[in-house]
Amino acid sequence: MKYAVSSGSLKVEARSKVHDTTTVWSKIAGSVDADPEAIDQARATFTVDMTVFDAGDWLKNKKLRSDFDLDKHPTATFELRAVKDVVRTGD
């Protein structure tokens, strides 16, 4: 079965000795190909628009925009290539 991902969010919590930062990216798209009877063969691809995020305040946002070099890297792509150790608990 194929599914389209058209909304969602990605939350990243980064910790350091100076301060912790929680950043949320809110523009995600992708696709999932999964069969409940063969979940070990599931595959998925997610694309995150790196330019649409909130780190909690304007200073953190400004710093992250600079650090990410968004002109060169406006998107990030994640691929699910393997699923293992899944235990079915119901129908």
C-alpha positions in Angstrom: 0.0 0.0 0.0 1.2 3.4 -0.8 0.6 6.5 1.3 1.3 10.1 0.6 2.6 12.4 3.4 1.3 15.9 3.0 1.6 17.4 6.5 3.3 16.9 9.8 6.2 18.2 11.8 9.7 17.2 12.8 10.8 18.1 16.3 14.6 18.2 17.1 15.8 18.7 20.7 19.5 19.7 20.8 21.3 19.9 24.1 24.5 21.6 25.0 26.4 22.9 28.0 25.4 26.5 27.1 21.6 26.0 26.4 19.1 23.5 25.0 17.2 24.2 21.8 14.0 22.7 20.6 13.3 23.3 16.9 10.2 22.3 15.0 10.1 22.1 11.2 6.5 22.2 10.0 6.6 21.6 6.2 7.1 17.9 5.4 6.1 15.8 2.4 6.8 12.3 1.4 5.6 8.8 0.7 5.3 5.5 2.5 5.1 2.1 0.9 4.1 -0.5 3.5 2.1 -3.7 3.7 1.0 -4.8 7.1 1.7 -8.4 6.1 5.3 -7.6 5.1 6.2 -4.7 7.3 9.9 -5.7 7.2 9.9 -4.6 3.5 8.4 -1.1 4.2 10.1 1.9 2.6 9.5 5.6 3.1 11.0 8.9 2.0 10.4 12.2 3.7 11.4 15.7 2.5 11.7 18.5 5.0 11.6 22.2 3.9 14.4 23.4 6.1 13.4 27.0 5.6 10.2 26.7 7.5 11.1 26.2 11.2 10.8 27.7 14.7 13.4 27.4 17.4 11.4 29.4 19.9 12.8 32.9 19.5 14.1 35.2 16.8 17.7 35.0 17.9 17.8 31.2 17.8 16.0 31.3 14.4 18.5 33.8 13.0 21.5 31.7 14.3 20.1 28.5 12.8 19.4 30.1 9.4 23.0 31.1 9.3 24.3 27.7 10.5 22.2 25.7 8.1 23.2 27.8 5.0 19.7 27.5 3.7 20.5 29.0 0.3 22.6 25.9 -0.4 20.6 23.4 1.6 16.9 24.3 1.5 15.6 20.8 1.9 16.6 17.6 3.8 15.6 14.2 2.7 15.3 11.2 5.0 14.8 7.6 3.8 13.5 4.6 5.8 15.4 1.7 4.3 14.8 -1.1 6.9 12.3 -2.1 9.5 13.2 -4.8 12.0 12.1 -6.2 15.4 8.5 -5.3 14.9 6.1 -7.2 17.1 2.4 -7.3 16.1 0.1 -6.8 19.0 -3.3 -6.8 17.3 -5.2 -7.2 14.0 
